[in-house]
Amino acid sequence: MSPNQTSPANGDRPLRTKGAVKRARRKLTKDDVTVVEESLLKRAVAAAALGNAMEWFDFGIFAYLTVTISQVFLPKGDPAANVVATFGFFAAAFIVRPIGGAVFGPIGDRIGRQKVLALTMILMAAGTLMIGLIPSYQTIGFWAPVLLLVARFVQGFSTGGEYGGAATFIAEYSPDKRRGFMGSWLEFGTLAGYVLGASIVTGLQFGLSEDALLSWGWRIPFIVAGPLGLIGLYLRLKLEETPAFQKQQEQAAERESQKTPFLRLFAENWRSLLICIGLVLVFNVTDYMLLSYMPTYLEQNLGQNATFGLILIVIVMILMMVVITFGGRLSDRFGRRPVLAAGCIGFFLLSWPSLKLVQSGTGVGVFFGLLILGLVLVTFTSTMPSTLPALFPTIIRYGALAIAFNVSVSLFGGTTPLATSALINAAKDAGLGWAEDIPAFYLMIAAVIGLVAVYFTKETAATPLMGSGPTVAHEDEIAAVIEDYNDPESDLAQSDWAKDFSTSEIPVISGDAPTSGGERTEPTGS
């Protein structure tokens, strides 16, 4: 019996010897290559990004109204303590995010990405609308902060399944050579949601008196979440399932190996999980420090007008939106690791000088300090949506990414405003002269951790996703991909994906006829 024949004894898998693995090299055929039409690709990316924008509009307005919410839902007391307590409500949503990721992620791997993304949209809109309808502390007392906490839990649970699903959705639709560019549109949507939320809050602060804002004005952006959620739901229900997931489902019906328990597959990818947690840590600490905490820092610690800080953040985010897709293109051309490493080094070297510009108090100094941080942050926002999904195979991509992402965000990212605010207050109470510099030190520590994670990250630019075949945008690209695969000196042939694919025992997709035992025989040509 040859090494690649099916054993009559077990009748379920091809038998191979170590020598056979070295000799056999699986052929790449046109049936292994997925072609995604440009119109379908654009529609999928746009819908995922728009839906993500609406999710983060809902989540962001809470951060921008922190000071106002502390006055509405908490008893009168020390304003600084109330702000810290309100950041506690902000952080509370992150407590349940890993639970949401653990629930929605595996479901998304089992029944599909599109269905779960529609559900997360409904829950986020409902939680945000609930905040806008809760009576104040003066009206219902103790129950006001309790209901606020419940609403934040709903938001956090929903968000637990959002980013991992949206990043997975776009990554699995994108051609291999354009995954960085396409993925950058996801964070474009995130910034758009933040900009919309910050713009509405800024308009309310500018156009309403303080009494009007406290009594009813602050509720407007939360109530707007209801109709926005319906729009997002419509867009996501119109999406088709990703090609990678569809092929995965076809294969699951054909071979027993796809029934491997999720927890076992999860455990086998522990290195990727740790790398993901490290990358997400630096990404989200910097993200929440700049986009969520800085407006409050400017108001509470530097005595700036609340509207002034929000306007500057909005301008910085708009400029980030202008350049973010260029960052995605750079990662496609030069690789994910160089772009991410540049971001980590940038934050380590520039965080303290940037914060000093912010502390200068002048409009120009504050703006350029925030702008430097924002432009360095673009190295992460433009590249992470294509880097993180590529860490995991298709069969557990949504679940593993959702869990690792949300564990990291919950422990480190979402707690950034709370931890930074509390550390500054503690340092001031201790009479430390560098208390106001704590945000910079926080960013520098995150940058070091992120750089370690980048070091252990494998380069995945321009290569297929684990567990999937190559993906291209046009039929005429198929021949070039097969030619690259057959050239042992090409980047594709030397990639980790090609090594796994060429020696895999069971094809990802094969045009060969199944054997009588119901399994496909393995191609053995070189």
C-alpha positions in Angstrom: 0.0 0.0 0.0 1.4 3.5 -0.9 1.7 6.1 1.8 -1.2 8.1 0.3 -3.7 5.4 0.0 -6.7 5.0 2.4 -6.2 2.3 5.0 -8.9 -0.4 4.8 -8.6 -0.7 8.5 -9.8 2.7 9.5 -11.2 3.9 6.1 -11.2 7.5 7.2 -7.9 9.3 6.5 -4.9 8.9 4.1 -1.9 7.3 5.8 1.4 9.1 5.4 5.0 8.4 6.4 7.5 11.1 7.4 9.3 10.5 4.1 6.1 10.8 2.1 5.4 14.2 3.6 8.7 15.4 2.4 8.4 14.0 -1.1 4.7 14.9 -1.8 3.8 18.4 -2.6 0.2 19.2 -3.1 -0.8 20.9 -6.3 -2.6 24.2 -6.3 -5.4 24.2 -8.9 -7.8 26.9 -10.0 -10.5 25.3 -7.9 -8.4 26.2 -4.8 -8.4 29.9 -5.7 -11.4 32.1 -4.7 -12.4 35.0 -7.0 -14.4 37.8 -5.3 -16.2 40.1 -7.6 -15.3 43.8 -7.1 -18.9 44.9 -6.6 -19.5 42.2 -4.0 -16.2 43.1 -2.2 -17.1 46.8 -2.0 -20.6 46.1 -0.8 -19.3 43.7 1.9 -16.6 46.1 3.1 -19.0 49.1 3.1 -21.7 47.3 5.0 -19.3 46.0 7.6 -17.6 49.4 8.0 -20.9 51.3 8.2 -22.3 48.9 10.7 -19.1 49.2 12.8 -19.4 53.0 12.6 -22.8 52.8 14.1 -21.7 50.5 16.8 -18.8 52.8 17.8 -21.0 55.9 17.6 -23.1 54.3 20.3 -20.1 53.3 22.4 -18.2 56.6 21.9 -20.9 59.1 22.9 -20.8 57.7 26.5 -17.1 58.6 26.7 -17.7 62.1 25.3 -20.5 62.8 27.8 -18.6 61.4 30.8 -18.7 64.7 32.9 -22.4 65.3 32.1 -23.4 61.7 32.8 -21.6 61.8 36.2 -23.8 64.8 37.1 -27.0 63.1 35.9 -26.6 59.6 37.4 -24.6 60.1 40.5 -25.3 62.1 43.8 -23.6 65.4 44.2 -20.2 65.1 45.6 -16.5 65.5 44.7 -16.6 66.2 40.9 -13.2 64.4 40.3 -14.4 61.4 42.3 -17.7 61.3 40.3 -15.8 61.4 37.0 -13.7 58.5 38.1 -16.9 56.6 39.1 -18.4 57.4 35.7 -15.3 56.0 34.0 -16.0 53.0 36.2 -19.4 52.7 34.3 -17.4 53.1 31.1 -15.1 50.3 32.1 -18.0 48.1 33.3 -19.0 47.4 29.7 -15.6 45.9 29.2 -16.1 43.4 32.0 -18.7 41.5 29.9 -16.9 42.0 26.6 -15.0 38.7 26.9 -18.3 36.9 27.7 -19.8 38.4 24.6 -16.8 37.3 22.6 -16.9 33.8 24.0 -20.7 33.6 23.1 -20.8 35.3 19.7 -17.4 34.1 18.4 -18.0 30.4 18.4 -21.5 30.9 17.2 -20.2 33.0 14.3 -17.8 30.1 13.4 -20.7 27.7 13.5 -23.6 29.4 11.9 -22.0 32.3 10.0 -20.5 35.7 10.5 -23.3 37.7 8.9 -26.1 36.5 11.3 -24.1 37.2 14.4 -23.1 40.7 13.2 -26.8 41.5 12.6 -27.6 40.4 16.2 -24.8 42.5 17.7 -26.1 45.5 15.9 -29.6 45.0 17.5 -28.2 44.6 21.0 -25.9 47.6 20.8 -28.7 49.9 19.6 -31.0 48.6 22.3 -28.5 49.2 25.1 -27.7 52.7 23.9 -31.3 53.7 23.5 -31.9 52.4 27.0 -29.3 54.9 28.4 -31.1 57.7 26.8 -34.4 56.8 28.4 -33.2 56.2 32.0 -34.5 58.8 34.5 -31.9 60.8 36.5 -30.6 60.2 40.0 -32.8 63.0 41.3 -35.9 61.2 39.9 -35.3 57.6 40.9 -32.3 57.7 43.1 -30.3 54.5 43.5 -32.0 52.8 40.5 -30.5 55.4 38.1 -26.9 54.1 38.3 -28.1 50.5 38.6 -30.0 50.8 35.3 -27.1 52.6 33.7 -24.9 49.7 34.7 -27.3 47.2 33.1 -27.4 49.2 29.9 -23.6 49.3 29.8 -23.5 45.5 30.3 -25.8 45.1 27.2 -23.5 47.4 25.2 -20.4 45.5 26.3 -21.9 42.1 25.6 -22.8 43.3 22.1 -19.5 44.8 21.4 -17.8 41.6 22.4 -18.9 40.0 19.2 -18.6 43.1 17.0 -14.9 43.9 16.2 -13.8 40.3 15.8 -16.7 39.5 13.5 -16.4 42.6 11.4 -12.6 42.2 11.0 -13.1 38.5 10.2 -15.8 39.4 7.7 -13.7 41.9 5.7 -10.5 39.8 5.9 -12.3 36.8 4.5 -13.8 38.8 1.6 -10.6 40.6 0.7 -8.1 39.6 -2.0 -4.8 38.6 -0.4 -2.8 41.4 -2.0 -5.4 44.1 -0.9 -6.3 42.8 2.6 -4.5 45.6 4.4 -6.2 48.3 2.3 -9.7 46.7 2.6 -9.2 46.1 6.3 -8.3 49.7 7.0 -11.9 50.7 6.0 -13.1 48.9 9.1 -11.3 51.4 11.3 -12.3 54.2 9.0 -15.8 53.3 10.0 -14.8 53.3 13.7 -13.4 56.8 13.4 -16.5 57.9 11.4 -18.7 56.7 14.3 -16.5 58.5 16.8 -16.6 61.7 14.7 -20.4 61.6 14.4 -20.8 61.0 18.1 -18.3 63.7 19.1 -19.8 66.2 16.5 -23.3 65.7 17.9 -22.0 66.1 21.5 -20.0 69.2 20.6 -23.0 70.7 18.9 -25.2 70.1 21.9 -22.5 71.6 24.3 -22.2 74.6 22.0 -25.9 75.2 21.3 -27.5 74.4 24.6 -27.2 76.0 28.0 -25.7 73.9 30.8 -29.1 73.4 32.4 -30.7 72.3 29.2 -27.9 69.9 28.5 -28.2 68.4 31.9 -32.0 68.1 31.9 -32.6 66.7 28.4 -30.0 67.6 25.8 -27.5 64.8 26.7 -30.2 62.2 25.9 -30.4 63.1 22.2 -27.4 61.2 20.8 -28.4 58.1 22.8 -32.0 58.2 21.5 -30.7 58.7 17.9 -29.0 55.3 18.3 -32.4 53.6 17.8 -33.0 54.6 14.1 -29.3 54.3 13.4 -29.4 50.7 14.6 -32.2 49.9 12.3 -30.2 51.3 9.3 -27.2 49.2 10.4 -29.3 46.1 10.8 -30.7 46.5 7.3 -27.2 46.8 5.8 -26.0 43.7 7.5 -29.0 41.6 6.7 -28.3 42.4 3.0 -24.8 40.9 3.2 -23.9 37.5 1.9 -21.8 35.1 3.9 -18.0 35.2 3.3 -16.5 32.8 0.7 -14.1 31.4 3.3 -16.9 30.5 5.6 -19.0 29.0 2.8 -16.1 26.7 1.8 -15.5 25.8 5.4 -19.1 24.7 5.7 -18.8 22.6 2.5 -15.7 20.9 3.8 -17.3 20.3 7.3 -19.9 18.1 5.6 -17.2 16.1 3.8 -14.6 15.3 6.4 -14.6 14.3 10.0 -11.6 16.4 11.0 -13.7 19.5 10.9 -15.6 18.3 13.9 -12.6 18.8 16.2 -13.9 20.4 19.4 -13.5 24.2 19.5 -11.7 24.1 22.8 -9.1 21.8 21.4 -8.5 23.9 18.4 -8.5 27.0 20.7 -5.8 25.4 22.9 -3.7 24.4 19.9 -3.4 28.1 18.9 -2.3 29.5 22.3 0.7 31.2 20.8 -1.4 33.1 18.4 -3.8 34.0 21.2 -1.0 35.5 23.3 0.3 37.5 20.3 -3.2 38.7 19.6 -3.6 39.9 23.2 -0.3 41.8 23.1 -1.1 43.5 19.8 -4.6 44.4 20.9 -3.2 45.8 24.2 -1.0 48.5 22.5 -3.7 49.1 19.8 -6.5 49.8 22.3 -4.5 51.5 25.1 -3.5 54.1 22.6 -6.9 54.2 21.0 -8.8 54.8 24.2 -6.2 57.2 25.6 -6.4 59.5 22.6 -10.0 59.2 21.5 -11.9 58.6 24.8 -9.8 59.9 27.6 -8.0 63.0 26.2 -11.2 65.2 26.0 -11.8 64.6 29.7 -8.1 65.0 30.5 -8.1 68.4 28.8 -11.2 69.5 30.8 -10.5 68.0 34.2 -6.8 68.2 34.5 -5.8 71.2 32.3 -8.9 73.3 32.8 -9.8 73.5 29.1 -13.3 74.1 27.9 -15.1 70.8 27.1 -16.1 72.0 23.7 -12.5 73.0 22.9 -11.2 69.5 23.6 -13.9 67.8 21.6 -13.4 70.0 18.5 -9.7 69.3 18.4 -10.3 65.5 18.8 -12.8 65.7 16.0 -10.4 67.5 13.7 -7.6 64.9 14.5 -9.9 62.0 13.8 -11.0 63.5 10.5 -7.3 63.8 9.5 -6.7 60.2 10.6 -9.6 59.2 8.4 -7.9 60.9 5.4 -4.6 58.9 5.8 -5.8 55.6 7.3 -6.3 53.8 4.0 -2.8 54.8 2.9 -1.6 53.0 6.0 -3.4 49.9 4.9 -1.8 50.2 1.4 1.6 50.5 3.1 1.1 47.3 5.0 0.1 45.5 1.8 3.3 46.7 0.1 5.9 46.5 2.9 4.2 44.1 5.3 2.2 44.3 8.5 5.2 43.9 10.9 7.2 47.0 9.7 4.2 49.3 10.0 3.2 48.0 13.4 6.8 48.2 14.7 7.0 51.8 13.5 3.9 52.6 15.5 5.3 51.0 18.7 8.6 52.8 18.4 6.7 56.1 17.5 4.6 55.9 20.7 7.6 55.1 22.8 9.6 58.1 21.5 6.8 60.6 20.9 4.3 60.1 23.7 6.0 62.3 26.3 6.9 65.2 23.9 3.3 65.1 22.5 1.8 65.3 26.0 4.0 68.2 26.8 2.6 70.0 23.7 -0.9 69.2 25.0 0.0 70.5 28.4 1.2 73.8 26.9 -2.4 75.0 26.9 -2.1 76.9 23.7 -4.5 75.9 20.9 -1.7 75.2 18.4 0.3 73.2 21.0 -2.6 71.1 22.1 -3.7 70.4 18.5 -0.2 69.3 17.3 0.3 67.2 20.4 -3.0 65.4 19.7 -2.2 65.2 16.0 1.1 63.5 16.5 -0.5 60.9 18.7 -3.3 60.4 16.2 -1.0 60.0 13.2 1.1 57.4 15.1 -2.1 55.6 16.1 -3.0 55.3 12.4 -0.2 52.7 12.1 -2.3 50.4 14.3 -5.8 51.3 13.1 -4.8 50.8 9.4 -3.1 47.5 9.9 -4.7 45.6 12.8 -7.9 44.6 11.0 -5.8 42.7 8.5 -3.2 41.4 11.0 -5.4 40.0 13.7 -7.7 37.7 11.6 -4.7 36.2 9.9 -3.4 34.8 13.2 -6.1 32.1 13.3 -7.4 29.4 10.9 -10.9 29.8 9.4 -12.5 27.2 11.5 -12.0 29.2 14.7 -11.1 32.6 13.4 -14.1 34.5 14.7 -14.2 32.8 18.0 -10.5 33.0 18.8 -10.2 36.6 17.6 -13.3 37.7 19.5 -12.1 36.1 22.8 -8.5 37.2 22.6 -9.4 40.7 21.4 -12.0 41.3 24.2 -9.9 39.8 27.0 -7.1 42.2 26.1 -9.5 45.2 25.7 -11.2 44.4 28.9 -8.0 44.1 31.0 -6.0 46.9 29.4 -7.8 49.0 26.7 -11.2 49.8 28.2 -9.7 50.4 31.6 -7.3 53.0 30.3 -9.5 56.1 31.1 -10.3 54.7 34.6 -6.8 53.7 35.4 -5.2 56.8 34.0 -7.6 59.1 35.8 -7.2 57.2 39.1 -3.4 57.1 38.8 -3.3 60.9 38.2 -5.5 61.6 41.3 -3.4 59.2 43.4 -0.1 60.8 42.2 -1.5 64.3 42.9 -2.6 63.2 46.4 1.0 61.9 47.0 2.4 65.3 45.9 4.2 63.9 42.9 5.2 66.5 40.4 5.0 64.3 37.4 1.4 63.3 38.0 0.1 65.0 34.8 2.7 63.0 32.7 1.1 59.6 33.6 -0.8 59.3 30.3 2.6 59.4 28.4 4.2 56.8 30.7 1.1 54.6 30.2 1.5 54.8 26.4 5.2 54.1 26.6 4.7 50.9 28.6 2.0 49.8 26.2 4.4 50.4 23.3 7.1 48.2 24.7 4.6 45.3 25.2 3.3 45.9 21.6 6.8 45.8 20.2 7.4 42.4 21.8 4.2 41.1 20.3 5.1 42.4 16.9 8.5 40.6 17.1 6.7 37.2 17.5 4.1 38.0 14.8 4.5 36.2 11.5 4.3 38.3 8.4 1.0 37.6 6.5 0.8 40.4 4.0 -0.1 39.2 0.4 -0.6 35.6 1.6 -3.8 33.5 2.0 -5.5 33.2 5.3 -4.8 30.1 7.4 -7.2 27.3 6.5 -8.3 29.0 3.2 -7.1 29.0 -0.4 -5.7 32.1 -2.2 -8.2 34.9 -2.9 -8.0 37.2 -5.9 -10.2 40.0 -7.4 -10.1 38.8 -11.1 -10.1 35.5 -13.0 -7.0 36.5 -14.9 -5.0 36.6 -11.6 -5.4 32.8 -11.0 -2.7 31.7 -13.4 -0.2 34.1 -11.7 -1.0 32.8 -8.3 -0.5 29.2 -9.4 2.8 30.2 -11.1 4.0 31.9 -7.9 3.1 28.8 -5.8 5.0 26.5 -8.2 8.1 28.8 -8.1 10.0 27.6 -5.0 11.8 31.0 -4.8 8.6 33.1 -4.7 7.3 34.8 -1.5 4.1 32.8 -1.8 5.8 29.5 -2.0 8.0 30.3 1.0 5.1 31.5 3.1 3.9 29.6 6.1 0.5 29.1 4.3 2.2 27.4 1.3 4.2 25.1 3.6 1.1 24.0 5.4 -1.0 23.8 2.2 1.6 21.8 0.2 2.0 19.1 2.9 -1.6 19.0 4.1 -3.2 15.6 4.3 -6.7 16.8 3.5 -7.3 19.4 0.8 -8.9 22.8 1.6 -10.8 22.6 -1.6 -10.2 19.9 -4.3 -11.6 19.1 -7.6 -10.7 15.4 -7.2 -13.4 12.9 -7.0 -14.2 11.5 -3.5 -13.2 7.9 -2.7 -15.7 5.2 -2.0 -15.2 5.9 1.7 -16.5 9.4 1.3 -13.1 11.1 1.6 -11.1 12.9 -1.1 -7.8 11.4 -2.1 -4.8 13.7 -1.7 -3.0 15.1 -4.7 0.6 14.0 -4.8 2.0 15.8 -7.8 4.8 18.3 -7.4 
